[in-house]
Structures are given as structure tokens and as C-alpha cells.
Amino acid sequence: MIYMDHAATTPPREEALQMYVEVSKNIYGNSSSLHDIGTQAHQLLESCRYQMGSLLNADKDGIYLTSGGSESNVLALQSLIEANTHKGNHLITTRIEHSSVLHFFARMETLGYEVTYLPVDANGLINLEGLKEAIREETILASIQHGNGELGTIQAIREIGGMLHSKGVLFHSDCVQTFCKQPLALADLPIDSISVSSHKVYGPKGVGAVYINPSVPYKAVLPNTTHEKGFRPGTVNVPGIAAFVTAAELLHEEMAANQERYKQLRSTFIDLLSDMSFNVVIEGRAVEHLPHILGVRFPGVQGQYVMLECNRNGLAISTGSACSSGQQNPSKTIKAIGRTDEQASEFVRFSFGRETTDAEITEAASILNTLLAKFFVTQ
């Protein structure tokens, strides 16, 4: 099977698996226990926190380890909003956020908060003037992702954060898709909190992290929680965290080389698709984007059909975000960039990884050419 769904999840790398097993066997204590075995786990946990801070160029005291990107988003947003309700009841986000963020804001609306959903252009970018106009005196926070998981579009987070901070508005950014794929030096960025995830960077599933600037107050979602300095409940997954940090450090070292290789793979794949006799629409290609993500439509062909036929022929792709594609509804992201329900239903996503080769790119294009020829012949 050719795997081209790395934006959904990545295969854990061997070094991360080895670290997970080693820590599980030898440093198995509860990091909150006061005996020597617990202290050993606590020391490793704090070492991982320091390493994560170094990767993000951020204060380690702002790093909180979680169960993944979705929990990271929810806890960061909830804790920041609850600590700043004295500012008002207005929140800002976009129509193309991860489902965990969109579901969170939908819930906040039922609790009496007003939410402005910023529109995006045909490439998935927000308009900075539109953001400026959306800010009110009672605006508490804005949550705007760094990189989109379906289009690959990268938002101008430095400019966005600068505008928000100039108005006294907190800025959270979902950086799950960009962590270790794009530079993130938080000490130099106007960002108050971010979320990242292990399984997007070749670490184990069920692990993630939040960064909240230590100078920004937050209120714990569950009072009297002791783990992670009160940020979240539950025994800390020290083996998973150690494996996560191991994978992240290795991918961070490879970042520049990987991005160049993904650009080449993406360019080759687009050329191969363009050489087909079928109409191909590349979404989001006109702006800065994550080179490992390629969103495509084959007009007249349902994305679900393309995905299933690719799977039958040994090619794993997706019809959008893995956290929402199972609902079988047209992609909210593709609709947000101005496409119709029918066009959004044509969308498929290819996403490359460390293991993706030129030969696989060529084979994937051949599989697509064959199945599309078969589809149009039978119409």
C-alpha cells in the first residue's frame, strides 16, 4: 500500500517506538509519586518539557503535555477564555479550523458567547482588514490556525498576532499541521498559546502539547487538578511524551531537507496530474502552503469514489480531515473557499511523508489515470 495520508497521521518512527518501550519498562512510575521511582519519572518528564520548549523557542514553564491536538485546543481555549471573561463575551475564529475548534466555538455560542467566524478567500486565507473590523472592545480571544490540514494554506500568524495584540486580544493558534514542518520560534511571535500533536510528527498517538505564555493568566478547566501544574487531570503519559519528544527532535532536525523534498514531490505530482486528459483542479496552490499537502478536485467525480478506488488499488488518500471525513458531508473547508456542495464533494487530499518516494508519486498518478479513465468510460 502506498500511504499518502500523512496529514491524518504518520507512522511512528523506530526511534520513538524504542524510546516508548524503554521508558515503559524502566521509568514506569507515576510522575506525581514522591518515592524514588516516581521522582525518576518526574525528572524525565521535566527533561521532555525542557526539550519541547527548546524546539519551540519557548519558556518550558509554558509547556503542558496532553493527550493530543484536539484536547490541546479545547483546554487552551477554555482555560484562557475563563480567565478573561471580565473583558467581555466575544470570540473570533475562522470557518476552516479543525473540527475540535469549530465544535468548541459552537458550544461557546450555546453558553452565551458571541462568535465571529471570519471568511476566507479562494485559497483559504483570511483578510487582515476583515480581522481588524471584527475586533470589538469586548473581544477576548481569536483562534486562527497556522496551517490548514486540507488545503495546506499557511496563515500570516505574525501579522495576525500583531494586530490582535495591538487591540488587547489573546491569540491562540492550532499548529498541529505545522509543528516541525515550519519554523515556530514562539519567543519571536505575538502568540499567547498553541497546540501541537505527536502523531503528526511520527510519534505515538494519544500525546500532544499546549504552550501558554507564562505571562498570560489562565484558569484551570477542572479546579484542584494536580497533574501538569493543574492544567489537566489524569496520570501523565511519560513513555508517550518521551517518544513524542524523540520523534519531534528528529523531525525538527530534518525539517529543511524534508520541505525541499516535499516541494519537489508536489511539483512532480502536479505535473503528472496535469498531463492527464482529465480536468484537474488544484485547490489553494496560489499562496504559501505546506508542501506535503495537496488538495485536488477531479470535476464530475465524487471524492469518495476516488478515495475508495485508490484504496482498492493500493493507494491510501483521504477526502479531507480525518476528524470529520467519516461524516460523509462535503468538506466545510472547501465550501468556505467558495465551492458548491457538489464541488466540495469532489475533493480529495494527498499528503506526503518521510517515506514517500518519486516512484510512489509516479505510481499514484498511474493509479489515478487508470481509475478515472474507467469512470468516464462507464458514464
N, C-alpha and C positions, 0 to 999 in steps of 0.2 A: 504494500500500500504506500502510495506517495502521499505524504502528510503536508497539506498546505492550509492548516488551520491554527497556526501558532498564535494568532491574536486571541483565540479562545483559550488555549492552554498550551504549554510547552512540555515536552518530555523531560523529566528530571535528569540532570546530568550525573554522571557516575560519581564525581567528587562530592556532590550534595548527598547522594544516597549513602556513600561511605561515611560521611560525617553524621548523618542521621542514625545509622546503625551504631557507630562508635559511641555517640553520646547516650543513646538509649541504653546501651549495655553498661557503660562505665560512669555516667553522670546522671543517674536516674532520679535523684532526689527532687523533692518539691522545693522550688527556689525560695519559698517563703518559710520553710522549716529552719529552725535555729541550730540544729545539730550540724556536724561537720559535712555530712553528705548533702544536706540542704544548702549549706554555705558554698560548697563546691559548685552546685547548680546555679546559685545566685551569682557567683563570680563569673561563670561562663556567660550568663545572661547579660550581665553588665558589660562584659567584653564585647558581646554582639551588639549591644546598644551603642557602644562607642564606635564600633566598626561601621554601623549603619549611619551614624552621624557623620563619619568621615566621608562616606560615599555621597552623602547629600550636602556636604559642606555646611553642616548644621550643628547646633548645640545638642549634644547627646541627651541632655535633660529634657529636650522636647520630643524625644522618640518614645512612642508607646507601641508595644507589639500586640497584634490582634490575630483574629482567625482568618483574615483575608481582606480583599479590597472592598467588598460590599459592607462588611462590618466597620471597616475603617471610615468609609464615607459617612455612614449613619452616626457613629459615635462622635466623629469630629464635628459634624454639623449640629447634632443635638446639643452637645456639651457647650459649644461656642454660642449658640443661639440662647440657650437657657441662662447663660451668664451675662447676657447683654439685652435682656428683654426691656430694661429701662430705656433703651434707645428708641424702641418702637415695635412695630409688628410687620415690617415689610421686608421681603426677601427677593433675591434675584437669581435666576438660573437661565438655562437655555433649553430649547426643545430637543437637543441632540445629546443630552447627558446619558450616562449609564443608567440602566433601569433602577438600580439601588437609589440613585439620587432623585430620579423622577418620582419614584414611589414615595420617597421620604417627603418631598415637597407637596405631593398630593395629600399626604396625611396632615402636613402642617396647615394646609388650607382648611381641613375639617376642624382644626383646633383654633381657628380664628385669625390665622396669619394671612396676609395678602402676598401673593407671589406673582412677580412679573417674569414671564417666560420670553426671553429675548429671541427674536427671529434670527435666522442665519441666511447668508446668501447662497447662490447656486453651488458654491464649493464648500459650504459648511462653516464659513467664517462669520463671527458676529461683527456688527458695525460699532465702532468705538463711540461715535456720536449718539447712536441709539442707546448704548450703555449709559452714557452721560445723562441723557434725557430721562432714563429710567430711575436714576438715583433720587431718593427723596430724603427729607430730614429724618424720617422715621425708618430709613433702611438700616438693617442690622448687618446683613451679610450677603455676599454673592458667591455662588458656586459655579465655576466655569472650568470645564475640563481642559487639560493641556493638549492631549492628542485624542482624536476620535477613533474608536475601535472599528468602525465600519468603513469610513472614507479615508482615514489616516490623516485628516486635516489637523494641522498644528495651530493652536490659537496663540496670539501675541500676548503671553501672560505677563511679560514685563510692563507693557503699556497698559494692559487691563488692570494689573495690580496698582500701578502708579495712579491711575485715575480713581480707583476705589479708595485708596488710602488718602488721597487728597481731599476726599469727602468724608473721611472718618468711617468708611465701610470696611468690614472684615472681608478677607478674600480666601476662600477655600478652593483648591484645585485637585481634581481627580487626576493623578499622574500615573495610574496603573499601566497605561499603554506606553508611556514614555520613559519610565524608570529604567535606567541602564541602556536606553536606546537613544536618548537625547540628553545633553548636559543639563544637570539640575544642581546649581550652586545656590542653595537657599539663602545663604548669608548675603548674597548679592541681589536677591529678588524680593519684590514687595508682595510676599505671600505669607499669610498667617497660618495656614495648615494645608497639608497634602495627604493623600492616601496612596499607598503602593501595595503590591501583591507579589507573593513568592512564586506562584505557579505560572506567572507570565515571564519569569526570568530563569526558568529551568530549575527551580526549587520545588519542594513538595507542596501539595495543595493543603488548604486549611491554615495558612500562615500569611500574615500581612503586617503592615505597619502604618502608623499615623505619625506625622510631625505636626506639633503645635508650637509655635514660637513661645518660648517660656515667658516672654514679657506680656503675652496675651492671656487674660483670665478665662478660665473655662469652669463649668460646673459639672461634676460627675453625673452621668445619667442615672446611676444607682448609688445613692448615698451610702456611706460606710463600707464601700467596697475597698478591699485592701490590696488586691493584686494590681500590678502596673501603676503603682502610686495612686490608686483609687480610680484610674481611668476606666477599667473594665473588670468584670468579675471572671472567675474561673482560673483553675490551675494553669500556670503558664507552660506552653509547649516548648520547653527548652531544646529538645532534639530538633524539632521542626524549625525553630528560629536559627539554630546553629547551621542547619542545612541551607536555609534561606540566605543567610549572610554569605555562606561559602559560595553559593551559586551567583549571588549578586556581585560579589567582588570579582569573580572570574569574568562575568559578562561585562562588567564595567571596564575591565582591562581590555576587552575585545571590542568595545563599543565603536571606535573609529573605523577599525577594519571591517566590522560587520556592516556598518552603514554604507560603506563604499561598495561592498559586495552586493548588498540588497539593491542598491541603485542600479547596478549592472544587471542583476537578475530581473528586476522590474522592467528595465528598458528592453531587455531581450524578449521578455514575455509579451509586452505591449506590441513589439514589432511582429511577433509571431501571430498574435491575435489580429493585428491589423492586416496581415497578409491573407486572412481567411476571406472567403467570398460572402461571409455573413456580416450583417451590420453589428458593430460592437461599440458600446458607449462606455468610456472610462469616466467614472464619477470622481470629482474632486482633484483632478490632475493639474489644475491651473494655479495651485497655490502651494506653499510649503507643506510638505506632507511626510508622514512616516514611510520610508521607502520599502518597508517589509509588508505593507498593507496595500492591496489593490482591489478597489471596488469596481465591479463591472456589471453592465446590463447587456443582454442579448435581446433586443426588441422583438416581441412576439413570442418569447419563450419564457415560461414560468421559471423563476429561480429554483423552486422546489424540484421541478423536473430535472434541471441541470445538476443540482446537488445529488439527487438520488441516482441519476445515471452515471455521474462521475464516480460515486461510491461503488456502484456495480462494476465499474471498470478499473477500480483500484486507485482512485484519486479522492482524497478527503478534503472537502472545502466546506464552506458554510453559506447560509443565506442571510447572515448578519450576526449580531451579537448573540453569543451562546446563552446569555442570561434571559433572552426574550424570544429567540428564534423558534423555540418549541411551541409558542402560542399560535403559530401559523398565520399571524396577521402581517400585513405589509409593514416594512421597516419604518418606524417613526422617523429615523434619521433621514431616510431617502424622501419621505413625504415632506419633511421640514425644509429640504433644499428645493422644494417646488415641484416635485414629481407627483404624478397622479397615483391613485391606489394601484392601478394596473402596472404602471412603470415601476413602482416600489416593489411590487410582487415579482418583478423580473430580476431583482438584484441578487448577486452572489459576491462573495468575498474570498479572495485568495490571500493568504498571509504566509510569508516565508520565515524560515528559521535557520539556525546554525547548520543544520544538516542538509538544507536544500541545495541541490546541485544544478548545474547547467543542463545535464542530461534529464533531470526530472522536469525542469521547465519545458524542455522540448517535448517530452513525453506527455506532459499535461496538455500542451497545446494540441498535440495529435489526438488525444482522447476527446477533447472538446470539439475539434473539427469533425471527427467521426460521428459523435452523438448528435451534433447539430445538423449534419447532413442527413442523418437518419430521420430526425424530427421533421425537417422541412420537406423531405420526400413524402412522408406519410400525411402531410397536411393537405 
